[in-house]
Amino acid sequence: MKKIITIAIVASLFLTATSAQKTTFGFNGGLTMSSYKTKTDGDTYTSKSKTGFTAGIITDIPLGKSISLQPALQYTQKGGVEKETFDGYEYKSTVSLNYLELPVNLVYKTNSAHTKFYFGAGPSIALGLSGNAKMESGGESESTKINFGSEEDDDLKGLDLGANILAGLMFKSGVSVSVNYNMGLSNLFIGGDKDNYLHNNYWGLRLGYMLKGKKK
């Protein structure tokens, strides 16, 4: 029930942000290269990168001639990979985390009639939808479900706050290519502190298309 309420709140924020006049809409999709940084029992570790998928809808709300606000609603895969060799055996652990993410970026665009360069930054909020941890060794594998929430029997916190930066090219046709980096600010360990934490981070590469709005 809490997850349904949170999804409704995120969707409401998105719809409110996109209700302004002259707003244009579009969609995008691409790849993520994600990792996580964790500290437990005094040991700090950064995982190897994991390739994932992202897709969603994006809006552009003009605030001036060259500045706009760009909220988006994205399905984004995060996580990471750990590898370790012990007694001659290699162990591989792959953590896959699926989120509904709402980034809100303030974007500056160059004034060009054809190809526009743009860059921006802003906060993001992501809601954990599902996840799993897969352990592989000696040709065998075992998967464990990851539960999001705030109770002691949950594995990770359900909300992941982050800071986002992005840059890209927008072509006259409406096609865009962009890259972003999202740094997780939330400690995802339930009951965690400065000495016990887990933070998500990822790079995103997206191909998008903005629908042309009506001329007034």
C-alpha positions, 0 to 999 in steps of 0.5 A: 500500500505504501508503494502504491501511495508513493507512486501516486505522489510521484505521478502527481508531481510529474503531471503538475510539473507538466501542466504549464502552457507551451510544454513539449513532450517526448520520450527516450530510452537507452542504457545505464552503467551503474555501480554502488559504493558501500561501507560495512564494518570499516571496509569501503568498497565500490562495485564494478559496473553493471549494464542496465536499461532505461526508458521513459517520458520527458517534458520541456517547460520553457522558462526563458529564451534559453532556459527550461525545466525538464521533468522526466519519468523514467524506468531505470535499472541500477545495481552493480557487480562484485567478483571475488576469488576464494580457495581457487573459486571465482564468486560473482554477485550481480545486484539488479535494482529497478526504479521509477525515477523522477529527475527534474533538471534545469537546462540551458540550451544554446541558441541555434536554428539547427543543432542545439547543445544543452546541459543542466542539473537537478535533483531526482527521486527514485522509488524502488520497484523490484530487485534481486541478487544473483550469486554465481560460482562453479557454473551454478547460480542462485537468485534472491529477491530484494525487498524495498521498504522501511521495516527491519525485515526489508532489504533496502530503503524504498526511496533513493534521492540523488543529484543529476547532471546531464549534457546532450545534443538536440537536432532540428528534427526533434531527435536528441542524444544525451548523457547523464550522471546520477549520484545517489545521496540516500543511504539505502541501508535501513538503520544505516549511518556514516559507517554503514551505508550503500549509495547508488550511482550510474551513467545514462546514455539516452536517445530521445525524440521530442514531439513538436508542439503546436505553434501559437 
